Amino acid sequence: MVREIWQSLRGLLGEERSSPELQEPEGSASSLPPLEDQDYELLFTQIVEGLRLGWDRDRVQDFLGALSWRGDLHLWADWLRRFGDRLQTQENPNPEWGVRLVQLGRLGCGEFSQVALNIGTGLMQRQMPAPTAPPAAPTPPQDAQGWFGEGNVKLNAGDWTGAIAAYREAVKLKPDYLEGWSNLGAVLFYSQQYAEALEVFDRALALQSENASLWFNRGFTLSLLNRPAEAIDAYEKALQLQPDLVVAWQNRGVDLMHLEQHQEAVRCFEQAIQLKPDFGEAWNSRGNALFKLTRYEDAVTSYDRSIELQSDRAEAWFNRGLALAANSQTSEAIASFDRVISLQPNNFEAWVNRGLTLMSSQRFLEAIASFDRAIEINPSDPHAIAYRQQAQDLLEQTAS
């Protein structure tokens, strides 16, 4: 969502155009400073976005390789453990984090992938209903309950293939076994077999149609299958059964934004906020929807509330800057981008948008300095190079 808004702002403030071939930067790799945690987090969001767009193992490794020694998998694994500890303490972490971490975990990028898999599995187990039956006996199961218990043991051990097989045996022996269908759907979801998971959740709903958790799981699966309209219907059913299901309001709002139904999305985020006033992510999402409606002042107010709840929430500061810039409040926008940069000195997007905002204010020398910093961070980005050239051209025109 942040990237979409950023791209919108770039379109408002500057024309994109082709750029010349990039020269190799001077200086040796050994002169690069080590990454700080906020730098890792910023770069990791780019990896997550890439995974959403279909990056494979080679693409992830190319991304890390471009960072020279700072792309070392052991360093990234150490940081990801710290980041994972933070995610685990959040009451309502973004559901997509678990999905993308599991996706990264299956790419085989050494220790980095293994840590991602462990964290992602834990997050997704929090999202889906936990197994409820006792572990299976050491002897081979003889009935549906035994196979269900065996599936729980396999799931807790991280053996998803074994868990799927066991749960299938359980529902084969007892076709009306609701818990078996529910857990089978969950583990299929964990392993990103979303089409199969959807079929299983439908079987479970045929047995118990008034189950809010199952409707939410169906909606979440449809969201990840990029079927937002159907996902919205499923979340709506979940909310009819459990109106205080905060994460369903949040996810429904996100899918409504995918369908450009921004006004209805605002209503969903506001419902989530009414239920959980300290839900910073919902305040930020509300701001994003208001931005899309060009209600920039209201968007800023929403971002301000998100920042009040967490003053170092760089994403909210960044989005606040975009809204202020779009509302021609350039000085305040620059101050917001400066705040992002104070939190994340290597935030490429903040430097670019700071430069664009300065350029719109005809502060061309300062804009060039911002673009130079952006290019230093990401030398291969053609847009930053083009924007710098545009600022240079405008500076020369004003001087002539």
Secondary structure, 3 states (H helix, E strand, C coil): CHHHHHHHHHHHHCCCCCCCCCCCCCCCHHHCCCCCHHHHHHHHHHHHHHHHCCCCHHHHHHHHHCCHHHHCHHHHHHHHHHHHHHHHHCCCCCHHHHHHHHHHHCCCCHHHHHHHHHHHHHHHHHHCCCCCCCCCCCCCCCCHHHHHHHHHHHHHCCCHHHHHHHHHHHHHHCCCCHHHHHHHHHHHHHCCCHHHHHHHHHHHHHHCCCCHHHHHHHHHHHHHCCCHHHHHHHHHHHHHHCCCCHHHHHHHHHHHHHCCCHHHHHHHHHHHHHHCCCCHHHHHHHHHHHHHCCCHHHHHHHHHHHHHHCCCCHHHHHHHHHHHHHCCCHHHHHHHHHHHHHHCCCCHHHHHHHHHHHHHCCCHHHHHHHHHHHHHHCCCCHHHHHHHHHHHHHHHHHHC
